[in-house]
Amino acid sequence: MTRTEGGCVIELRAKSPCDGLLPLSIGGVTLSEAAPGAMTCLMPYKGQAAALSGALEVACGIAAPAPGHSTVSDGVRILWFGRETLLLIGPEPAPELAQHAAVVDHSDAWAVVRLEGPGAVDVLARLVPVDLRESAFAPGATARSELRHMQAAITRLSADAFEIMVFRGMARTLVHDLRDVMESVAARAGR
C-alpha cells in the first residue's frame, strides 16, 4: 500500500508477527511461524452454547469442542479458548453464527508459532505449568496458560508438535524465551 504524507511517499507493507524472527532449528527442535488464516472468537450469548455448537456443525461440519479440547475437520479448527469462548480457525465465520454468539475477528491479534521435534515437550515443560505428558495432554488438547510471564493458548497437534499463541505484541518475547530454552535443552542433551 502506498500513501503520501507531507509530500513524502510512504510504502506500507503488512508483516507477520514473527517477521524476521523465525524459523529456528536448535537441537532437533524447530520453531516456525504458522499462518492459520482467519481467526474468529465466538462467545455464545446466555443460554446459546448448544445452539452455537449446532450452528457450527451446520456451517463448518464440526461441533464445538469440550473445555480443554479442539475439533478439526477439512481445514477448519475450533479451539476451546477459555470459559464460554471458542476460537474458529480457518474459514470466515458463517453469518448465522451471529444469531447465537458475539463474533469477533481476531485474525491480526495473535502471534501463532509451531514448536516441534523430539525435544519439544522438554522445551515447553520448562515454560508452562501444564502437565504435558501425553496421557494428560493428548493430541487435540488445548489450554490457556501462562508461558513464562505471558498469557498463551497451547494446543498439542501431535506427540512432538505444539501450536502456541500469544498476543501479537508479545511475538518477539515469545521467540526469545523459546530460543533460550531450546538452546538450554539442546546443551543438556549434548546436541
N, C-alpha and C positions, 0 to 999 in steps of 0.2 A: 504494500500500500504506500502510495506517495502522497505527501501533504506539504503544503507551503506554510511557513511560519516566519513572519518578519523578513520576508524576501529570500529566505533560505529554503531549499528543497530538502525535506526530511524523508528518508526511506524507513518505513516501519516494517519489521519482519517478525512474524509470530515465532516464538521459541517454545520448545517443550520445557517443562520444569527442570529437567536434568540435562539441558543442552550443554554440551561441552564437558560434562562430568562423567558420563558413562558411555560405553561399558567398561567394567573392570573384571579382571580374572586373576585371582590370587589363590594359590594353593589348591587348585581344583574346584574352587567355588567361584561362580560367576554372578555378577550383579549387573543387570541390564534394565533399561527403561522400557516399560510397557506402554503401548498405545491402545487403551481399551475401547476407544470410541466414545459414543455418548454415555454419560453417566447421569442418572436421574434419581434424585432422592424422593422416596414415596413415604408419606406419613399419613396413615389411614385416619379418617375422621372417626369420632367416637362411635363405637359400635359397627364400624365398617371394615374391620380387618378381614373377616371371612369373605365379604363381598369383593374386596380388593383382590384377595387371592383368586377368587373365581374369575374376575375380570382379567387378571394377569394370565391365567390359564387359557382363556379365550384369545387374548391379544398376542401372547408370546409362546404359548404351548407349554408353559411350566407354571406351577403354583408357587406361592410364597413359601420360603423355607421356614423351618422351625428356628427358634432362637439358637444362635451359635452355629448355624449351618448355612450352606449356599445350595442353590439349584442351578443346573447347567443344561442347556439343550440348544443345538443348532445355532451357535454364535450368540446366544442370549444367556446372561448370567444374572441371578438375583441373589444378593447377599443380605443376610440379616445384618443390619448396620447399627444396632442399638435398640433400646426399648421403643417398641412401636415405630420402628423405622426400617425401611428396606432401601437397597441401592440397586437399581436396574442398570445393567451394563450391557452395551452393545447397540441395540436399536433405539431410535427415537421413541418416546412413550406414545402409546395409543391415546387419542383424545378422551376416550371413555374412562380412562383411569382417573381423571379429574373429578368424576362423579363420586368417587369413593375415598379419595386421598388428596392431600396437598401434593402437588407435583412441582419439584424444583430442579432446574438444570444445575448440575454440579460438574459438568464436563471440564471446566477450567480450574476447578477448586482444589484438585488433588494432584500430588506427585505420586505416580504408581511405578513401582520397581518390582523386578522378579529376582529373587535370590535362589540360586540352585546349584546343586553339586553335592558330592558325598559329605562335605562338612557343613552344609547349610544349617542343619539343626544345631550343631555346635556353635556356629556364629550367632544365630538368632537367640539361642538359650542364654547367652551372656547379656542380652539386651532387654528381654521381656520377662515379666513374671507370669508366664504361661507354661503349663505342663505340655511340652512339645513331643512327648512320647507318642508314637503313632497310635497306641491303644487309647490315649486320652484326646488326641488332636489328629484325627484321621483326615485323609484327603476329603475336601469339601467342608471341613470345619472352618469356622471363621470367628474371630474375636476382636473386640475393641479393647485395646490395652495401651498401657504406657510402654513406649520404646525408648529406653534410657530416660529422657526428660520430655519427650514429645508424645502426643496422643496419636495413635495409629490404628489402622484396621489391618489385620493379618489373616490371610486365608491360605490354608495348606492346599496346594494344587496337586501334589503327588508326594511320594515318600521323601524325596530330596528337593522339593521346589515349593517356594512360598511367594505369594504376592503380598507386598507391603504398600500401604497407602498412608501418606501423611499430608497435612495441608501443604499446598503448593509452596508457600513461603518458607517451609522447612526443608525443602529438597536438598539444599547444599549441606545442611546439618545432618540429614539422614545419610547421605552418601559418605560424609566424613566419618560419622560414627560407625557405619557398617565397614568401611575400608579399614579403620583402626582395628576392629575386632577380627576381620578377615585376615589381616597381617598377623595378629597375635595367635589365632588358631593355626595358621599355616606354620608359624615359627615353632609352636609347641609340637606340631606333628612332624617337623623336620622337612617340610615341603618347600 
